[in-house]
Amino acid sequence: HLKDRTCPKKPFFLALFFCLPTFATANELHSLEVTVLLNEDGSANITEVWDMTNTEGTEVYKEMKNMEGSQIHSLSVKEKGKKFKTLPDWDIDASREEKKYKAGIIQDGDDYELCFGIGDYGSHVYTMSYVVDSFVEKYDDMYGMNYRLVNEGMNTVPEKVSVIIKSDQITEDTLVYGFGFEGTVYVEGGPDEYYIGANNDLDGSYGQVQYVNILAGFSGATLTN
């Protein structure tokens, strides 16, 4: 199996992370693309594209711990246009064949696992989407987000990582910082079309990825949460 963890949320600009996920070493994660769409109520629609080669295990699961009341829901997984069936109860002991083209969420209080079957061994490009409530929070001085989208401690580190965060609350004055990787983090676009981007692209080569943490403050934002 393959595993990823999102760390608990911390106060804005006071982030210390100690998440230690592990990844199955025999599988390869060639690239991980994360797109985050921020909603007016502070929730986020997150889409992750995993380009992988799998040679062992039965499932991929992303572990998200200590969500502090933030609900995770609306899981959807697809590959090559085929939508996986999202089950109400996920059986971690099911066979690889039984998990094929199926997905599910395991919840234990504030801890979640987003799971889906790897299917046949070989090359795959999975697209996983889900919603996180209270992704953006209100602080004393501004609205902000502080999220580790790619985690530390992976045995199978993605060679290529890219993150795009979209919202009409992003402006040229948005404060943004990236941590844990060799690459760039930036705000680009124009009025009503600004977005936050981050990647480890270093002019034809890829920088080292330990983790990818994005910290952003939305000065002047107006949200409903």
Secondary structure as a PSIPRED ss2 file (coil, helix, strand):
# PSIPRED VFORMAT (PSIPRED V4.0)

   1 H C   1.000  0.000  0.000
   2 L E   0.000  0.000  1.000
   3 K E   0.000  0.000  1.000
   4 D E   0.000  0.000  1.000
   5 R E   0.000  0.000  1.000
   6 T E   0.000  0.000  1.000
   7 C C   1.000  0.000  0.000
   8 P C   1.000  0.000  0.000
   9 K C   1.000  0.000  0.000
  10 K C   1.000  0.000  0.000
  11 P C   1.000  0.000  0.000
  12 F C   1.000  0.000  0.000
  13 F C   1.000  0.000  0.000
  14 L C   1.000  0.000  0.000
  15 A C   1.000  0.000  0.000
  16 L C   1.000  0.000  0.000
  17 F C   1.000  0.000  0.000
  18 F C   1.000  0.000  0.000
  19 C C   1.000  0.000  0.000
  20 L C   1.000  0.000  0.000
  21 P C   1.000  0.000  0.000
  22 T C   1.000  0.000  0.000
  23 F C   1.000  0.000  0.000
  24 A C   1.000  0.000  0.000
  25 T C   1.000  0.000  0.000
  26 A C   1.000  0.000  0.000
  27 N C   1.000  0.000  0.000
  28 E E   0.000  0.000  1.000
  29 L E   0.000  0.000  1.000
  30 H E   0.000  0.000  1.000
  31 S E   0.000  0.000  1.000
  32 L E   0.000  0.000  1.000
  33 E E   0.000  0.000  1.000
  34 V E   0.000  0.000  1.000
  35 T E   0.000  0.000  1.000
  36 V E   0.000  0.000  1.000
  37 L E   0.000  0.000  1.000
  38 L E   0.000  0.000  1.000
  39 N C   1.000  0.000  0.000
  40 E C   1.000  0.000  0.000
  41 D C   1.000  0.000  0.000
  42 G C   1.000  0.000  0.000
  43 S C   1.000  0.000  0.000
  44 A E   0.000  0.000  1.000
  45 N E   0.000  0.000  1.000
  46 I E   0.000  0.000  1.000
  47 T E   0.000  0.000  1.000
  48 E E   0.000  0.000  1.000
  49 V E   0.000  0.000  1.000
  50 W E   0.000  0.000  1.000
  51 D E   0.000  0.000  1.000
  52 M E   0.000  0.000  1.000
  53 T E   0.000  0.000  1.000
  54 N E   0.000  0.000  1.000
  55 T C   1.000  0.000  0.000
  56 E C   1.000  0.000  0.000
  57 G C   1.000  0.000  0.000
  58 T C   1.000  0.000  0.000
  59 E E   0.000  0.000  1.000
  60 V E   0.000  0.000  1.000
  61 Y E   0.000  0.000  1.000
  62 K E   0.000  0.000  1.000
  63 E E   0.000  0.000  1.000
  64 M E   0.000  0.000  1.000
  65 K C   1.000  0.000  0.000
  66 N C   1.000  0.000  0.000
  67 M C   1.000  0.000  0.000
  68 E C   1.000  0.000  0.000
  69 G C   1.000  0.000  0.000
  70 S C   1.000  0.000  0.000
  71 Q C   1.000  0.000  0.000
  72 I E   0.000  0.000  1.000
  73 H E   0.000  0.000  1.000
  74 S E   0.000  0.000  1.000
  75 L E   0.000  0.000  1.000
  76 S E   0.000  0.000  1.000
  77 V E   0.000  0.000  1.000
  78 K E   0.000  0.000  1.000
  79 E E   0.000  0.000  1.000
  80 K C   1.000  0.000  0.000
  81 G C   1.000  0.000  0.000
  82 K E   0.000  0.000  1.000
  83 K E   0.000  0.000  1.000
  84 F C   1.000  0.000  0.000
  85 K E   0.000  0.000  1.000
  86 T E   0.000  0.000  1.000
  87 L E   0.000  0.000  1.000
  88 P C   1.000  0.000  0.000
  89 D C   1.000  0.000  0.000
  90 W C   1.000  0.000  0.000
  91 D C   1.000  0.000  0.000
  92 I C   1.000  0.000  0.000
  93 D C   1.000  0.000  0.000
  94 A C   1.000  0.000  0.000
  95 S C   1.000  0.000  0.000
  96 R H   0.000  1.000  0.000
  97 E H   0.000  1.000  0.000
  98 E H   0.000  1.000  0.000
  99 K H   0.000  1.000  0.000
 100 K C   1.000  0.000  0.000
 101 Y C   1.000  0.000  0.000
 102 K E   0.000  0.000  1.000
 103 A E   0.000  0.000  1.000
 104 G E   0.000  0.000  1.000
 105 I E   0.000  0.000  1.000
 106 I E   0.000  0.000  1.000
 107 Q E   0.000  0.000  1.000
 108 D E   0.000  0.000  1.000
 109 G C   1.000  0.000  0.000
 110 D C   1.000  0.000  0.000
 111 D E   0.000  0.000  1.000
 112 Y E   0.000  0.000  1.000
 113 E E   0.000  0.000  1.000
 114 L E   0.000  0.000  1.000
 115 C E   0.000  0.000  1.000
 116 F E   0.000  0.000  1.000
 117 G E   0.000  0.000  1.000
 118 I C   1.000  0.000  0.000
 119 G C   1.000  0.000  0.000
 120 D C   1.000  0.000  0.000
 121 Y C   1.000  0.000  0.000
 122 G E   0.000  0.000  1.000
 123 S E   0.000  0.000  1.000
 124 H E   0.000  0.000  1.000
 125 V E   0.000  0.000  1.000
 126 Y E   0.000  0.000  1.000
 127 T E   0.000  0.000  1.000
 128 M E   0.000  0.000  1.000
 129 S E   0.000  0.000  1.000
 130 Y E   0.000  0.000  1.000
 131 V E   0.000  0.000  1.000
 132 V E   0.000  0.000  1.000
 133 D C   1.000  0.000  0.000
 134 S C   1.000  0.000  0.000
 135 F C   1.000  0.000  0.000
 136 V C   1.000  0.000  0.000
 137 E E   0.000  0.000  1.000
 138 K E   0.000  0.000  1.000
 139 Y C   1.000  0.000  0.000
 140 D C   1.000  0.000  0.000
 141 D C   1.000  0.000  0.000
 142 M C   1.000  0.000  0.000
 143 Y E   0.000  0.000  1.000
 144 G E   0.000  0.000  1.000
 145 M E   0.000  0.000  1.000
 146 N E   0.000  0.000  1.000
 147 Y E   0.000  0.000  1.000
 148 R E   0.000  0.000  1.000
 149 L E   0.000  0.000  1.000
 150 V E   0.000  0.000  1.000
 151 N C   1.000  0.000  0.000
 152 E C   1.000  0.000  0.000
 153 G C   1.000  0.000  0.000
 154 M C   1.000  0.000  0.000
 155 N C   1.000  0.000  0.000
 156 T C   1.000  0.000  0.000
 157 V C   1.000  0.000  0.000
 158 P C   1.000  0.000  0.000
 159 E C   1.000  0.000  0.000
 160 K E   0.000  0.000  1.000
 161 V E   0.000  0.000  1.000
 162 S E   0.000  0.000  1.000
 163 V E   0.000  0.000  1.000
 164 I E   0.000  0.000  1.000
 165 I E   0.000  0.000  1.000
 166 K E   0.000  0.000  1.000
 167 S C   1.000  0.000  0.000
 168 D C   1.000  0.000  0.000
 169 Q C   1.000  0.000  0.000
 170 I C   1.000  0.000  0.000
 171 T C   1.000  0.000  0.000
 172 E C   1.000  0.000  0.000
 173 D C   1.000  0.000  0.000
 174 T C   1.000  0.000  0.000
 175 L E   0.000  0.000  1.000
 176 V E   0.000  0.000  1.000
 177 Y E   0.000  0.000  1.000
 178 G E   0.000  0.000  1.000
 179 F E   0.000  0.000  1.000
 180 G E   0.000  0.000  1.000
 181 F E   0.000  0.000  1.000
 182 E C   1.000  0.000  0.000
 183 G C   1.000  0.000  0.000
 184 T E   0.000  0.000  1.000
 185 V E   0.000  0.000  1.000
 186 Y E   0.000  0.000  1.000
 187 V E   0.000  0.000  1.000
 188 E E   0.000  0.000  1.000
 189 G C   1.000  0.000  0.000
 190 G C   1.000  0.000  0.000
 191 P C   1.000  0.000  0.000
 192 D C   1.000  0.000  0.000
 193 E C   1.000  0.000  0.000
 194 Y C   1.000  0.000  0.000
 195 Y E   0.000  0.000  1.000
 196 I E   0.000  0.000  1.000
 197 G E   0.000  0.000  1.000
 198 A E   0.000  0.000  1.000
 199 N E   0.000  0.000  1.000
 200 N C   1.000  0.000  0.000
 201 D E   0.000  0.000  1.000
 202 L E   0.000  0.000  1.000
 203 D C   1.000  0.000  0.000
 204 G C   1.000  0.000  0.000
 205 S E   0.000  0.000  1.000
 206 Y E   0.000  0.000  1.000
 207 G C   1.000  0.000  0.000
 208 Q C   1.000  0.000  0.000
 209 V E   0.000  0.000  1.000
 210 Q E   0.000  0.000  1.000
 211 Y E   0.000  0.000  1.000
 212 V E   0.000  0.000  1.000
 213 N E   0.000  0.000  1.000
 214 I E   0.000  0.000  1.000
 215 L E   0.000  0.000  1.000
 216 A E   0.000  0.000  1.000
 217 G E   0.000  0.000  1.000
 218 F E   0.000  0.000  1.000
 219 S C   1.000  0.000  0.000
 220 G C   1.000  0.000  0.000
 221 A C   1.000  0.000  0.000
 222 T C   1.000  0.000  0.000
 223 L C   1.000  0.000  0.000
 224 T C   1.000  0.000  0.000
 225 N C   1.000  0.000  0.000
